[in-house]
Amino acid sequence: MKNASEKEPYVIVLGIAQDAGYPQINCQKKCCMRAWKNPQLKKHATCLAIVDPSSKQQWIIDATPDLKHQLHMLKSQSLIDPIDGFLLTHAHVGHYAGLIHLGKEIMGAEKIPVYAMRKMKEFIEKNKPWNQLVKLNNININLINEKSEYKLNENVTIKPFLVPHRTEFSETVGYNIIINNKTLIFIPDIDKWEEWNMKIENIIPNIDYAFIDGTFYKDGEVNRDMSKIPHPLIEETMKRCNKLSKSDKSKIHFIHFNHTNPLLIKGSKDQMSVQKNGYNIAEEGMIINF
């Protein structure tokens, strides 16, 4: 874990859990009981922030149900007060529901930019209570398009790209974050890698950091047919990437852990196995300097 740069933009991890956070509501199983008994083990829903100290600007990728805690964490670290925008990936509750904190009942925010793809934009504009945020000018939705580049400021560029994932309400995107000619990709949710028109193992050598879907570690982790829960298992991802060089493997950071995922248990044999194989596990508070 690194210290933040005093001048250069950086990315900070504000959450690593799946949409429901950790421990998960109403879970009395061993996987969650340890966190119920020890609140220090609690993890927030997956979220990143981009901070530019030189311009005193910061942006949050996804607005999670844990937003109030994550915003406090961010401001305590960055010492920057305003939020200059939210970048949304898709319309599953762990990724947009935190927008409700911006409304008149809570923050009463004024015209905070929200970057969203077309279907995500329409979902917010056409559905209550989210459309009230638009009507009361709590947020301004900026339409973004796949593979187009958007300069958040002179130092930070983002580039959304479509990934296959359940599309009940909106499309799903990942983001390229480009700073100082370096690239970090963020893919918190995706169906099986085989369904994507790209190969993750071919992308990794051409970027600098990757924070990718690590929802489940292995088959049998939950008492359901996991073929019907379309996320790439971490074991599958490691198998796909096992021919990468050591330095390329080290670019990969697994994130978005379900409450059943043994990687949430510090020092577990599965956690140590992932690290032994050369991969990284995202941690809350982790800072990536560019």
C-alpha positions as CSV (number, residue, x, y, z in Angstrom):
1,M,0.0,0.0,0.0
2,K,1.4,3.4,-1.0
3,N,1.0,6.9,0.3
4,A,-0.8,9.3,-1.9
5,S,1.1,11.7,-4.1
6,E,1.0,15.4,-2.9
7,K,0.8,16.7,-6.5
8,E,0.0,13.9,-9.0
9,P,-3.4,12.3,-9.4
10,Y,-4.1,9.0,-7.8
11,V,-6.8,6.4,-7.3
12,I,-8.0,5.3,-3.9
13,V,-10.1,2.1,-3.1
14,L,-13.1,3.0,-1.1
15,G,-14.8,-0.4,-1.0
16,I,-14.1,-4.0,-2.1
17,A,-17.3,-6.0,-1.3
18,Q,-20.1,-7.0,-3.6
19,D,-23.2,-4.8,-3.7
20,A,-24.6,-5.9,-0.3
21,G,-21.3,-5.2,1.5
22,Y,-19.7,-7.4,4.1
23,P,-21.2,-8.8,6.3
24,Q,-24.4,-9.3,4.3
25,I,-27.8,-8.6,5.7
26,N,-29.4,-11.5,7.5
27,C,-26.4,-13.8,7.0
28,Q,-25.8,-15.8,10.1
29,K,-23.3,-18.2,8.5
30,K,-19.7,-18.6,9.5
31,C,-18.5,-16.3,6.6
32,C,-20.4,-13.3,8.0
33,M,-20.6,-14.1,11.8
34,R,-16.9,-13.2,12.2
35,A,-17.6,-9.7,10.9
36,W,-20.8,-9.3,12.9
37,K,-18.8,-10.1,16.0
38,N,-15.9,-7.9,14.9
39,P,-17.1,-4.7,13.2
40,Q,-13.5,-3.8,12.2
41,L,-13.8,-6.6,9.6
42,K,-16.6,-4.8,7.8
43,K,-16.1,-4.0,4.1
44,H,-18.0,-1.5,2.0
45,A,-19.4,-2.1,-1.4
46,T,-17.0,-1.8,-4.3
47,C,-16.0,1.8,-5.2
48,L,-13.0,3.7,-6.4
49,A,-12.2,7.4,-6.4
50,I,-9.9,9.5,-8.5
51,V,-8.1,12.4,-6.8
52,D,-6.2,15.2,-8.4
53,P,-4.4,17.2,-5.6
54,S,-3.1,19.8,-8.0
55,S,-6.6,20.9,-9.1
56,K,-8.2,19.9,-5.8
57,Q,-10.8,17.8,-7.6
58,Q,-12.0,14.3,-7.0
59,W,-14.5,11.9,-8.7
60,I,-16.1,8.7,-7.4
61,I,-16.7,5.7,-9.6
62,D,-20.1,4.2,-8.6
63,A,-22.4,5.6,-5.9
64,T,-22.8,2.7,-3.5
65,P,-25.3,2.3,-0.6
66,D,-22.2,2.9,1.6
67,L,-21.6,6.3,0.1
68,K,-21.7,8.3,3.4
69,H,-18.9,6.2,4.9
70,Q,-16.9,6.3,1.7
71,L,-17.2,10.0,1.2
72,H,-16.0,10.5,4.8
73,M,-13.1,8.1,4.1
74,L,-12.2,10.0,0.9
75,K,-12.3,13.5,2.3
76,S,-10.3,12.4,5.4
77,Q,-7.6,11.2,3.1
78,S,-7.7,13.7,0.3
79,L,-8.5,16.8,2.4
80,I,-10.6,18.0,-0.6
81,D,-14.2,18.9,0.1
82,P,-16.2,19.0,-3.1
83,I,-17.1,16.0,-5.2
84,D,-16.6,16.9,-8.9
85,G,-18.7,14.0,-10.2
86,F,-19.8,10.4,-10.2
87,L,-19.0,7.8,-12.9
88,L,-21.6,5.0,-13.0
89,T,-21.0,1.5,-14.3
90,H,-24.6,0.1,-14.3
91,A,-28.0,0.0,-12.7
92,H,-27.5,-2.7,-10.0
93,V,-28.2,-1.4,-6.6
94,G,-24.7,-1.6,-5.3
95,H,-23.5,0.7,-8.0
96,Y,-26.0,3.6,-8.1
97,A,-28.3,3.5,-5.1
98,G,-26.0,5.8,-3.1
99,L,-27.2,8.7,-5.3
100,I,-30.1,9.0,-3.0
101,H,-27.8,10.6,-0.5
102,L,-27.6,13.6,-2.8
103,G,-31.3,14.4,-2.6
104,K,-33.1,17.0,-0.6
105,E,-33.7,14.8,2.4
106,I,-30.0,14.4,3.0
107,M,-27.2,16.4,1.2
108,G,-29.4,18.6,-1.0
109,A,-26.5,18.6,-3.5
110,E,-26.4,21.1,-6.3
111,K,-25.8,20.1,-9.9
112,I,-23.2,17.4,-9.2
113,P,-22.2,15.8,-12.6
114,V,-23.1,12.2,-13.0
115,Y,-21.5,10.4,-16.0
116,A,-23.7,7.6,-17.4
117,M,-24.3,5.6,-20.6
118,R,-27.6,6.1,-22.5
119,K,-29.7,3.4,-20.8
120,M,-28.3,4.2,-17.4
121,K,-29.2,7.9,-18.0
122,E,-32.7,7.0,-19.1
123,F,-33.1,4.7,-16.1
124,I,-32.4,7.6,-13.7
125,E,-34.5,10.1,-15.6
126,K,-37.6,7.9,-16.0
127,N,-37.8,6.2,-12.6
128,K,-38.7,7.5,-9.1
129,P,-37.2,8.4,-6.8
130,W,-34.1,8.9,-8.9
131,N,-35.7,11.3,-11.4
132,Q,-36.3,13.7,-8.5
133,L,-32.6,14.2,-8.3
134,V,-32.7,15.5,-11.9
135,K,-35.8,17.6,-11.4
136,L,-34.4,19.4,-8.3
137,N,-31.0,19.9,-10.0
138,N,-29.3,17.8,-7.4
139,I,-27.4,16.1,-10.2
140,N,-26.7,16.8,-13.9
141,I,-26.4,13.7,-16.0
142,N,-23.6,13.8,-18.6
143,L,-24.2,11.3,-21.4
144,I,-21.1,9.2,-22.2
145,N,-20.5,6.7,-25.1
146,E,-18.6,3.6,-25.4
147,K,-14.9,4.0,-26.3
148,S,-15.1,7.8,-26.4
149,E,-12.6,9.7,-24.3
150,Y,-13.6,12.3,-21.7
151,K,-11.2,14.6,-20.1
152,L,-12.3,15.1,-16.5
153,N,-9.6,17.8,-16.3
154,E,-6.2,18.3,-18.0
155,N,-4.7,15.5,-16.0
156,V,-7.4,12.8,-15.9
157,T,-9.1,11.1,-18.9
158,I,-11.7,8.3,-18.7
159,K,-12.9,6.0,-21.4
160,P,-15.9,3.7,-20.8
161,F,-16.2,0.3,-22.6
162,L,-19.1,-2.1,-22.7
163,V,-18.9,-5.5,-20.9
164,P,-21.4,-8.3,-20.9
165,H,-23.5,-8.3,-17.7
166,R,-27.1,-8.6,-16.8
167,T,-29.0,-5.8,-18.6
168,E,-32.4,-5.7,-16.9
169,F,-32.2,-1.9,-16.4
170,S,-29.1,-0.6,-18.2
171,E,-25.9,-1.5,-20.1
172,T,-22.8,-2.2,-18.1
173,V,-19.4,-0.5,-18.6
174,G,-16.0,-0.7,-17.2
175,Y,-13.6,2.3,-17.3
176,N,-10.2,3.0,-18.5
177,I,-8.7,5.7,-16.2
178,I,-5.8,7.4,-18.0
179,I,-3.3,9.5,-15.9
180,N,0.3,10.4,-16.9
181,N,0.1,8.1,-19.9
182,K,-0.7,5.2,-17.6
183,T,-3.9,3.2,-17.6
184,L,-6.0,1.6,-14.9
185,I,-9.0,-0.5,-16.0
186,F,-11.9,-1.0,-13.6
187,I,-14.3,-3.9,-14.2
188,P,-16.3,-4.6,-11.0
189,D,-19.0,-6.7,-12.8
190,I,-18.8,-8.9,-15.8
191,D,-20.3,-12.2,-16.9
192,K,-17.9,-15.0,-18.0
193,W,-14.8,-13.7,-19.8
194,E,-15.7,-15.9,-22.7
195,E,-18.8,-13.8,-23.4
196,W,-16.8,-10.6,-23.9
197,N,-15.4,-9.7,-27.3
198,M,-12.0,-9.0,-25.7
199,K,-9.6,-11.3,-23.9
200,I,-8.6,-10.1,-20.5
201,E,-5.2,-11.9,-20.8
202,N,-4.4,-9.9,-23.9
203,I,-5.4,-6.6,-22.3
204,I,-3.3,-6.9,-19.2
205,P,0.2,-6.5,-20.9
206,N,-0.9,-3.2,-22.4
207,I,-2.1,-1.5,-19.3
208,D,-0.6,-0.7,-15.9
209,Y,-3.3,-1.7,-13.3
210,A,-6.4,-3.8,-13.5
211,F,-9.2,-4.0,-10.8
212,I,-11.4,-6.8,-12.0
213,D,-14.4,-8.8,-10.9
214,G,-13.5,-11.2,-8.1
215,T,-17.0,-11.8,-6.9
216,F,-16.6,-15.6,-6.3
217,Y,-13.4,-17.5,-5.7
218,K,-14.4,-21.0,-6.8
219,D,-17.3,-23.2,-7.8
220,G,-19.4,-24.5,-4.9
221,E,-18.9,-21.4,-2.8
222,V,-22.6,-20.8,-2.5
223,N,-25.4,-23.4,-2.3
224,R,-26.7,-22.7,-5.7
225,D,-26.0,-23.6,-9.3
226,M,-23.2,-21.2,-9.9
227,S,-23.4,-21.5,-13.6
228,K,-26.5,-19.4,-13.3
229,I,-24.6,-16.6,-11.4
230,P,-22.6,-15.3,-14.3
231,H,-19.4,-14.0,-12.8
232,P,-15.9,-15.2,-13.7
233,L,-14.6,-17.3,-10.8
234,I,-11.2,-16.1,-9.6
235,E,-9.8,-19.6,-10.2
236,E,-11.0,-19.3,-13.8
237,T,-9.4,-15.9,-14.2
238,M,-6.1,-17.1,-12.8
239,K,-6.1,-20.0,-15.2
240,R,-6.7,-17.7,-18.1
241,C,-3.8,-15.5,-17.0
242,N,-1.4,-18.1,-15.9
243,K,0.9,-17.6,-18.9
244,L,1.4,-13.9,-18.2
245,S,4.7,-12.7,-16.9
246,K,5.2,-12.1,-13.2
247,S,5.1,-8.4,-13.7
248,D,1.9,-8.6,-15.7
249,K,0.1,-10.8,-13.1
250,S,1.0,-8.3,-10.4
251,K,-1.1,-5.7,-12.3
252,I,-4.3,-7.6,-11.5
253,H,-6.2,-6.7,-8.3
254,F,-9.3,-8.7,-7.6
255,I,-12.2,-6.7,-6.2
256,H,-16.1,-6.9,-5.6
257,F,-16.0,-9.9,-3.2
258,N,-19.2,-11.7,-2.3
259,H,-19.7,-12.2,1.4
260,T,-18.9,-15.9,0.9
261,N,-15.5,-15.2,-0.7
262,P,-12.6,-16.6,1.3
263,L,-10.4,-13.7,0.1
264,L,-12.2,-11.5,2.6
265,I,-10.5,-13.6,5.3
266,K,-7.0,-12.2,5.9
267,G,-4.5,-14.9,6.0
268,S,-6.8,-17.6,4.6
269,K,-5.2,-20.4,2.5
270,D,-7.1,-19.2,-0.5
271,Q,-5.9,-15.6,-0.1
272,M,-2.4,-16.8,0.3
273,S,-2.7,-19.0,-2.8
274,V,-3.8,-16.0,-4.9
275,Q,-0.9,-13.9,-3.7
276,K,1.5,-16.8,-4.1
277,N,0.4,-17.1,-7.8
278,G,1.4,-13.4,-8.3
279,Y,-1.9,-11.6,-8.1
280,N,-3.1,-8.9,-5.8
281,I,-6.2,-8.5,-3.6
282,A,-7.8,-5.0,-3.4
283,E,-7.9,-3.5,0.1
284,E,-10.0,-0.6,1.3
285,G,-7.8,2.5,1.6
286,M,-5.3,1.2,-1.0
287,I,-3.8,4.0,-3.1
288,I,-2.5,3.7,-6.6
289,N,-0.1,6.4,-7.7
290,F,0.5,7.2,-11.3
